[in-house]
Amino acid sequence: MGKRANGEGTVYRRKDGRWTASITIGQGRRKYLYFATQKEAIKAIREINNLKDQGVILASKDQTVAFFLETWLQDTAQPRLRPRTYIRYQHMIQRQIIPAIGNVKLQQLSPQHLQRLYNGELHKGYAPQTVKHVHRLLHRALHDALRWGLVVRNVCDAVDAPRVPRREMQVLNAEQARHFLCMAQGDPLEALYVLALTTGMRQGELLGLKWADLSSDMKKLQVRRTVARIGRLGFVVDEPKTVKSRRNIYLTDIAVDTLKLHRIHQHEQRLQMGAAWNDQDWVFCNQLGNPLEASNIMRRSFKPLLQKAGLPMIRFHDLRHSAATLLLTMDIHPKIVQELLGHSTITMTLDTYSHVLPSLQAQAVTRLNGLFTISTSRH
Protein backbone atom coordinates (compact mmCIF):
# COMPACT_ATOMS: atom_id res chain seq x y z
CA MET A 1 0.00 0.00 0.00
CA GLY A 2 1.71 3.19 -1.18
CA LYS A 3 1.19 6.78 -0.15
CA ARG A 4 -2.52 7.62 -0.03
CA ALA A 5 -4.49 10.81 -0.33
CA ASN A 6 -4.07 13.30 2.52
CA GLY A 7 -5.78 11.98 5.64
CA GLU A 8 -6.38 8.54 4.15
CA GLY A 9 -3.34 6.95 5.77
CA THR A 10 -0.17 5.12 4.80
CA VAL A 11 1.28 1.71 5.55
CA TYR A 12 4.99 0.91 5.58
CA ARG A 13 7.39 -1.65 6.99
CA ARG A 14 9.75 -0.87 9.87
CA LYS A 15 13.33 -2.09 10.19
CA ASP A 16 12.27 -4.51 12.93
CA GLY A 17 9.87 -6.22 10.52
CA ARG A 18 6.65 -4.81 11.96
CA TRP A 19 4.18 -2.85 9.83
CA THR A 20 3.15 0.72 10.65
CA ALA A 21 -0.26 2.21 9.89
CA SER A 22 -0.02 6.01 9.91
CA ILE A 23 -3.20 8.09 9.71
CA THR A 24 -4.34 11.63 10.41
CA ILE A 25 -6.92 11.66 13.20
CA GLY A 26 -7.85 15.31 13.28
CA GLN A 27 -6.30 18.77 13.63
CA GLY A 28 -3.29 17.63 11.61
CA ARG A 29 -2.23 15.07 14.22
CA ARG A 30 -1.09 11.66 13.03
CA LYS A 31 -1.59 8.36 14.79
CA TYR A 32 0.88 5.48 14.43
CA LEU A 33 -0.26 1.91 14.96
CA TYR A 34 1.92 -1.19 14.71
CA PHE A 35 1.04 -4.65 13.39
CA ALA A 36 2.70 -7.97 12.65
CA THR A 37 1.52 -8.10 9.04
CA GLN A 38 0.80 -5.69 6.21
CA LYS A 39 -2.72 -7.11 5.91
CA GLU A 40 -3.54 -6.16 9.52
CA ALA A 41 -2.19 -2.63 9.04
CA ILE A 42 -4.21 -2.05 5.86
CA LYS A 43 -7.34 -3.39 7.57
CA ALA A 44 -6.84 -0.97 10.47
CA ILE A 45 -6.48 1.99 8.07
CA ARG A 46 -9.74 1.06 6.35
CA GLU A 47 -11.62 0.62 9.62
CA ILE A 48 -10.42 3.96 10.96
CA ASN A 49 -11.35 5.73 7.73
CA ASN A 50 -14.81 4.19 7.93
CA LEU A 51 -15.15 5.53 11.46
CA LYS A 52 -14.07 8.97 10.31
CA ASP A 53 -16.67 8.85 7.51
CA GLN A 54 -19.31 7.91 10.10
CA GLY A 55 -18.50 10.98 12.16
CA VAL A 56 -16.51 9.39 14.96
CA ILE A 57 -13.94 11.99 16.07
CA LEU A 58 -10.98 9.81 16.92
CA ALA A 59 -8.85 12.56 18.40
CA SER A 60 -11.54 13.92 20.70
CA LYS A 61 -10.76 13.41 24.37
CA ASP A 62 -14.43 14.04 25.13
CA GLN A 63 -15.66 10.81 23.51
CA THR A 64 -17.60 8.92 26.17
CA VAL A 65 -18.00 5.21 26.76
CA ALA A 66 -21.68 5.56 25.82
CA PHE A 67 -20.93 7.26 22.50
CA PHE A 68 -18.25 4.77 21.60
CA LEU A 69 -20.29 1.66 22.48
CA GLU A 70 -23.41 2.83 20.67
CA THR A 71 -21.39 3.70 17.56
CA TRP A 72 -19.35 0.51 17.75
CA LEU A 73 -22.44 -1.68 18.12
CA GLN A 74 -24.31 -0.09 15.24
CA ASP A 75 -21.52 0.36 12.72
CA THR A 76 -18.94 -2.31 13.53
CA ALA A 77 -20.40 -5.13 15.59
CA GLN A 78 -23.85 -5.54 14.07
CA PRO A 79 -22.68 -6.92 10.69
CA ARG A 80 -20.64 -9.57 12.53
CA LEU A 81 -23.27 -10.65 15.06
CA ARG A 82 -26.21 -13.02 14.92
CA PRO A 83 -29.50 -11.12 15.37
CA ARG A 84 -30.07 -12.63 18.80
CA THR A 85 -26.56 -11.70 19.96
CA TYR A 86 -26.96 -8.15 18.62
CA ILE A 87 -30.18 -7.67 20.56
CA ARG A 88 -28.53 -8.96 23.74
CA TYR A 89 -25.56 -6.65 23.25
CA GLN A 90 -27.96 -3.75 22.74
CA HIS A 91 -29.79 -4.66 25.93
CA MET A 92 -26.59 -4.94 27.98
CA ILE A 93 -25.22 -1.64 26.69
CA GLN A 94 -28.42 0.33 27.28
CA ARG A 95 -29.60 -1.30 30.52
CA GLN A 96 -26.40 -2.24 32.32
CA ILE A 97 -23.28 -0.51 31.01
CA ILE A 98 -24.36 3.02 30.06
CA PRO A 99 -26.26 3.74 33.31
CA ALA A 100 -23.10 2.85 35.26
CA ILE A 101 -20.16 4.13 33.19
CA GLY A 102 -21.69 5.74 30.10
CA ASN A 103 -20.56 9.26 31.02
CA VAL A 104 -16.94 8.21 31.63
CA LYS A 105 -14.49 9.47 28.98
CA LEU A 106 -13.33 6.50 26.93
CA GLN A 107 -9.67 7.43 27.37
CA GLN A 108 -10.16 7.70 31.14
CA LEU A 109 -11.89 4.34 31.57
CA SER A 110 -10.06 2.41 34.27
CA PRO A 111 -10.12 -1.11 35.73
CA GLN A 112 -11.71 0.40 38.84
CA HIS A 113 -14.68 1.60 36.76
CA LEU A 114 -15.23 -1.92 35.48
CA GLN A 115 -14.80 -3.53 38.88
CA ARG A 116 -17.45 -1.21 40.35
CA LEU A 117 -19.73 -2.00 37.39
CA TYR A 118 -19.41 -5.76 37.90
CA ASN A 119 -19.84 -5.54 41.66
CA GLY A 120 -22.89 -3.33 41.23
CA GLU A 121 -24.56 -5.72 38.81
CA LEU A 122 -23.92 -8.67 41.10
CA HIS A 123 -25.36 -6.67 44.01
CA LYS A 124 -28.51 -6.01 41.97
CA GLY A 125 -29.02 -9.75 41.70
CA TYR A 126 -27.64 -10.45 38.22
CA ALA A 127 -26.13 -13.92 37.91
CA PRO A 128 -22.32 -14.18 37.60
CA GLN A 129 -22.78 -15.63 34.10
CA THR A 130 -24.77 -12.55 33.04
CA VAL A 131 -22.09 -10.19 34.37
CA LYS A 132 -19.45 -12.27 32.62
CA HIS A 133 -21.30 -11.65 29.35
CA VAL A 134 -21.01 -7.90 30.04
CA HIS A 135 -17.27 -8.34 30.56
CA ARG A 136 -16.93 -10.21 27.26
CA LEU A 137 -18.86 -7.51 25.40
CA LEU A 138 -16.65 -4.76 26.81
CA HIS A 139 -13.50 -6.74 26.07
CA ARG A 140 -14.58 -7.20 22.47
CA ALA A 141 -15.46 -3.53 22.00
CA LEU A 142 -12.30 -2.24 23.68
CA HIS A 143 -10.21 -4.64 21.60
CA ASP A 144 -11.43 -2.75 18.53
CA ALA A 145 -10.84 0.59 20.26
CA LEU A 146 -7.24 -0.47 20.93
CA ARG A 147 -6.70 -1.50 17.31
CA TRP A 148 -8.04 1.86 16.14
CA GLY A 149 -5.83 3.82 18.49
CA LEU A 150 -8.71 5.19 20.56
CA VAL A 151 -7.21 3.81 23.79
CA VAL A 152 -3.71 2.78 24.80
CA ARG A 153 -4.77 -0.49 26.43
CA ASN A 154 -7.74 -2.77 26.91
CA VAL A 155 -8.59 -2.23 30.58
CA CYS A 156 -10.64 -5.44 30.60
CA ASP A 157 -7.33 -7.32 30.65
CA ALA A 158 -6.71 -5.89 34.12
CA VAL A 159 -10.05 -7.01 35.55
CA ASP A 160 -11.17 -10.55 36.34
CA ALA A 161 -14.65 -11.45 35.20
CA PRO A 162 -16.92 -12.89 37.90
CA ARG A 163 -16.27 -16.54 38.56
CA VAL A 164 -19.14 -18.68 37.37
CA PRO A 165 -19.70 -21.74 39.60
CA ARG A 166 -19.66 -24.90 37.54
CA ARG A 167 -23.10 -26.43 37.62
CA GLU A 168 -23.13 -30.18 37.88
CA MET A 169 -24.88 -31.82 34.99
CA GLN A 170 -28.06 -33.70 35.95
CA VAL A 171 -29.17 -36.41 33.58
CA LEU A 172 -31.95 -38.95 33.50
CA ASN A 173 -30.92 -42.59 33.26
CA ALA A 174 -32.73 -44.96 30.92
CA GLU A 175 -35.36 -45.97 33.49
CA GLN A 176 -36.02 -42.36 34.50
CA ALA A 177 -36.25 -41.24 30.87
CA ARG A 178 -38.83 -43.94 30.08
CA HIS A 179 -40.79 -43.02 33.20
CA PHE A 180 -40.78 -39.33 32.29
CA LEU A 181 -42.10 -40.00 28.78
CA CYS A 182 -44.72 -42.33 30.24
CA MET A 183 -45.93 -39.54 32.54
CA ALA A 184 -45.90 -37.10 29.59
CA GLN A 185 -48.34 -39.20 27.54
CA GLY A 186 -51.37 -37.09 26.68
CA ASP A 187 -49.62 -33.84 27.61
CA PRO A 188 -49.98 -31.12 24.93
CA LEU A 189 -46.17 -31.00 24.75
CA GLU A 190 -45.55 -34.75 24.73
CA ALA A 191 -43.96 -34.55 21.27
CA LEU A 192 -41.61 -31.80 22.46
CA TYR A 193 -40.28 -33.99 25.27
CA VAL A 194 -39.98 -37.05 23.04
CA LEU A 195 -37.93 -35.09 20.51
CA ALA A 196 -35.76 -33.57 23.24
CA LEU A 197 -34.89 -36.99 24.69
CA THR A 198 -34.46 -38.83 21.40
CA THR A 199 -32.62 -36.19 19.35
CA GLY A 200 -30.79 -34.05 21.92
CA MET A 201 -31.95 -30.88 20.17
CA ARG A 202 -31.54 -27.56 21.99
CA GLN A 203 -34.71 -25.95 23.31
CA GLY A 204 -34.40 -23.02 20.91
CA GLU A 205 -34.04 -25.42 17.99
CA LEU A 206 -37.13 -27.35 19.05
CA LEU A 207 -39.20 -24.19 19.42
CA GLY A 208 -37.92 -22.97 16.04
CA LEU A 209 -39.08 -26.12 14.27
CA LYS A 210 -41.65 -25.72 11.49
CA TRP A 211 -43.71 -28.40 9.83
CA ALA A 212 -41.95 -27.61 6.57
CA ASP A 213 -38.71 -28.76 8.21
CA LEU A 214 -40.03 -32.33 8.46
CA SER A 215 -40.07 -34.85 5.62
CA SER A 216 -43.46 -35.95 4.32
CA ASP A 217 -43.28 -39.20 6.33
CA MET A 218 -41.95 -37.29 9.38
CA LYS A 219 -38.98 -39.61 9.65
CA LYS A 220 -36.41 -36.86 9.20
CA LEU A 221 -36.18 -33.19 10.16
CA GLN A 222 -33.90 -30.28 9.37
CA VAL A 223 -32.58 -27.88 12.00
CA ARG A 224 -32.64 -24.49 10.29
CA ARG A 225 -33.47 -21.86 12.92
CA THR A 226 -33.92 -21.10 16.61
CA VAL A 227 -36.56 -19.10 18.46
CA ALA A 228 -36.25 -17.42 21.83
CA ARG A 229 -37.98 -14.62 23.68
CA ILE A 230 -35.58 -11.86 24.75
CA GLY A 231 -37.14 -9.69 27.45
CA ARG A 232 -39.44 -6.97 26.24
CA LEU A 233 -38.06 -7.30 22.71
CA GLY A 234 -40.29 -10.29 22.05
CA PHE A 235 -39.52 -13.42 20.06
CA VAL A 236 -36.34 -13.46 18.00
CA VAL A 237 -35.88 -15.91 15.14
CA ASP A 238 -32.20 -16.62 14.55
CA GLU A 239 -29.78 -18.88 12.72
CA PRO A 240 -28.60 -22.04 14.52
CA LYS A 241 -25.71 -21.60 16.93
CA THR A 242 -22.94 -22.82 14.59
CA VAL A 243 -22.50 -24.17 11.06
CA LYS A 244 -22.56 -27.70 12.49
CA SER A 245 -25.84 -26.89 14.24
CA ARG A 246 -27.53 -26.79 10.83
CA ARG A 247 -28.14 -30.49 10.48
CA ASN A 248 -30.49 -33.26 9.43
CA ILE A 249 -31.79 -35.64 12.10
CA TYR A 250 -33.43 -39.03 11.58
CA LEU A 251 -36.27 -39.69 13.99
CA THR A 252 -37.22 -42.70 16.08
CA ASP A 253 -40.55 -44.46 15.67
CA ILE A 254 -41.85 -43.03 18.94
CA ALA A 255 -40.96 -39.52 17.74
CA VAL A 256 -42.72 -40.05 14.41
CA ASP A 257 -45.87 -41.40 16.08
CA THR A 258 -46.09 -38.60 18.66
CA LEU A 259 -45.49 -35.93 16.00
CA LYS A 260 -48.30 -37.30 13.84
CA LEU A 261 -50.66 -37.27 16.81
CA HIS A 262 -49.45 -33.78 17.76
CA ARG A 263 -50.27 -32.50 14.28
CA ILE A 264 -53.79 -33.87 14.48
CA HIS A 265 -54.38 -32.13 17.81
CA GLN A 266 -52.90 -28.90 16.47
CA HIS A 267 -55.20 -29.03 13.44
CA GLU A 268 -58.20 -29.44 15.74
CA GLN A 269 -57.03 -26.43 17.77
CA ARG A 270 -56.62 -24.41 14.59
CA LEU A 271 -60.18 -25.15 13.48
CA GLN A 272 -61.49 -24.23 16.91
CA MET A 273 -59.71 -20.84 16.91
CA GLY A 274 -60.74 -19.94 13.38
CA ALA A 275 -59.63 -16.47 12.25
CA ALA A 276 -57.82 -15.89 15.55
CA TRP A 277 -55.23 -18.54 14.62
CA ASN A 278 -51.88 -17.07 13.57
CA ASP A 279 -50.58 -19.51 10.98
CA GLN A 280 -46.76 -19.42 11.04
CA ASP A 281 -46.26 -23.18 10.60
CA TRP A 282 -44.68 -23.69 14.04
CA VAL A 283 -44.64 -27.31 15.22
CA PHE A 284 -44.83 -26.18 18.84
CA CYS A 285 -47.02 -23.15 19.48
CA ASN A 286 -49.60 -21.76 21.85
CA GLN A 287 -53.39 -21.82 21.44
CA LEU A 288 -53.22 -18.98 18.91
CA GLY A 289 -50.41 -20.42 16.79
CA ASN A 290 -47.69 -18.14 18.18
CA PRO A 291 -44.26 -19.36 19.37
CA LEU A 292 -44.01 -20.91 22.81
CA GLU A 293 -42.20 -19.11 25.60
CA ALA A 294 -39.55 -21.17 27.38
CA SER A 295 -40.44 -19.84 30.83
CA ASN A 296 -44.08 -20.86 30.36
CA ILE A 297 -43.02 -24.36 29.36
CA MET A 298 -40.98 -24.70 32.52
CA ARG A 299 -43.62 -23.32 34.84
CA ARG A 300 -46.78 -24.82 33.38
CA SER A 301 -45.63 -28.14 31.97
CA PHE A 302 -42.06 -29.34 32.50
CA LYS A 303 -41.66 -28.84 36.26
CA PRO A 304 -45.17 -30.17 37.05
CA LEU A 305 -44.38 -33.29 35.00
CA LEU A 306 -41.10 -33.85 36.84
CA GLN A 307 -42.86 -33.44 40.16
CA LYS A 308 -45.64 -35.80 39.12
CA ALA A 309 -43.07 -38.38 38.03
CA GLY A 310 -41.07 -38.02 41.25
CA LEU A 311 -37.93 -37.07 39.30
CA PRO A 312 -35.19 -34.51 40.12
CA MET A 313 -35.96 -30.89 39.19
CA ILE A 314 -33.61 -30.77 36.22
CA ARG A 315 -33.40 -28.02 33.61
CA PHE A 316 -34.97 -28.47 30.18
CA HIS A 317 -31.43 -28.36 28.74
CA ASP A 318 -30.64 -31.45 30.81
CA LEU A 319 -32.88 -33.45 28.48
CA ARG A 320 -30.25 -32.77 25.82
CA HIS A 321 -27.53 -33.96 28.18
CA SER A 322 -29.62 -37.01 29.03
CA ALA A 323 -30.01 -37.90 25.35
CA ALA A 324 -26.26 -37.66 24.76
CA THR A 325 -25.41 -39.67 27.87
CA LEU A 326 -27.88 -42.43 26.96
CA LEU A 327 -26.45 -42.68 23.44
CA LEU A 328 -22.87 -42.90 24.68
CA THR A 329 -23.73 -45.59 27.25
CA MET A 330 -25.37 -47.53 24.41
CA ASP A 331 -21.96 -47.60 22.67
CA ILE A 332 -23.04 -45.17 19.94
CA HIS A 333 -19.85 -43.75 18.45
CA PRO A 334 -19.04 -40.26 19.80
CA LYS A 335 -18.77 -38.95 16.23
CA ILE A 336 -22.42 -39.86 15.64
CA VAL A 337 -23.39 -38.21 18.93
CA GLN A 338 -21.48 -35.08 17.92
CA GLU A 339 -23.34 -34.87 14.61
CA LEU A 340 -26.69 -35.49 16.27
CA LEU A 341 -26.11 -32.76 18.87
CA GLY A 342 -24.66 -30.30 16.38
CA HIS A 343 -21.39 -29.81 18.27
CA SER A 344 -18.65 -28.02 16.32
CA THR A 345 -16.04 -30.67 17.13
CA ILE A 346 -15.89 -34.15 18.57
CA THR A 347 -13.58 -32.74 21.27
CA MET A 348 -16.47 -30.64 22.56
CA THR A 349 -18.65 -33.75 22.79
CA LEU A 350 -16.00 -35.77 24.62
CA ASP A 351 -15.17 -32.92 27.01
CA THR A 352 -18.82 -32.24 27.80
CA TYR A 353 -19.64 -35.86 28.52
CA SER A 354 -16.37 -36.99 30.07
CA HIS A 355 -18.37 -38.32 33.04
CA VAL A 356 -19.55 -41.17 30.82
CA LEU A 357 -16.06 -42.23 29.77
CA PRO A 358 -15.01 -44.10 32.95
CA SER A 359 -17.94 -46.53 32.63
CA LEU A 360 -17.21 -46.97 28.92
CA GLN A 361 -13.57 -47.73 29.75
CA ALA A 362 -14.69 -50.36 32.27
CA GLN A 363 -16.87 -51.96 29.57
CA ALA A 364 -13.92 -51.94 27.18
CA VAL A 365 -11.67 -53.69 29.70
CA THR A 366 -14.34 -56.34 30.27
CA ARG A 367 -14.57 -56.98 26.53
CA LEU A 368 -10.80 -57.12 26.20
CA ASN A 369 -10.70 -59.66 29.02
CA GLY A 370 -13.09 -61.82 27.02
CA LEU A 371 -11.07 -61.37 23.84
CA PHE A 372 -7.73 -62.25 25.34
CA THR A 373 -8.78 -64.90 27.90
CA ILE A 374 -6.31 -67.75 27.86
CA SER A 375 -6.18 -70.99 29.70
CA THR A 376 -4.82 -70.71 33.22
CA SER A 377 -3.01 -74.02 32.77
CA ARG A 378 0.62 -73.52 31.76
CA HIS A 379 2.94 -76.09 30.23
Secondary structure, DSSP 8 states (H G I E B T S, - for coil): ----STTT-EEEE-TTS-EEEEEEEETTEEEEEEESSHHHHHHHHHHHHHHHHTT--TT-TT-BHHHHHHHHIIIIIGGGS-HHHHHHHHHHIIIIIHHHHTTSBGGG--HHHHHHHHHHHHHTT--HHHHHHHHHHHHHHHHHHHHTTS-SS-GGGGS--------------HHHHHHHHHHHTT-TTHHHHHHHHHH---HHHHHT-BGGGB-TTSSEEE---EEEE-GGG-EEEE--SSTTTS-EEE--HHHHHHHHHHHHHHHHHHHHHGGG-----BSSB-TTS-B--HHHHIIIIIHHHHHHHT-----THHHHHHHHHHHHHTT--HHHHHHHHT-S-HHHHHHHTGGGHHHHHHHHHHHHHHHS---S---
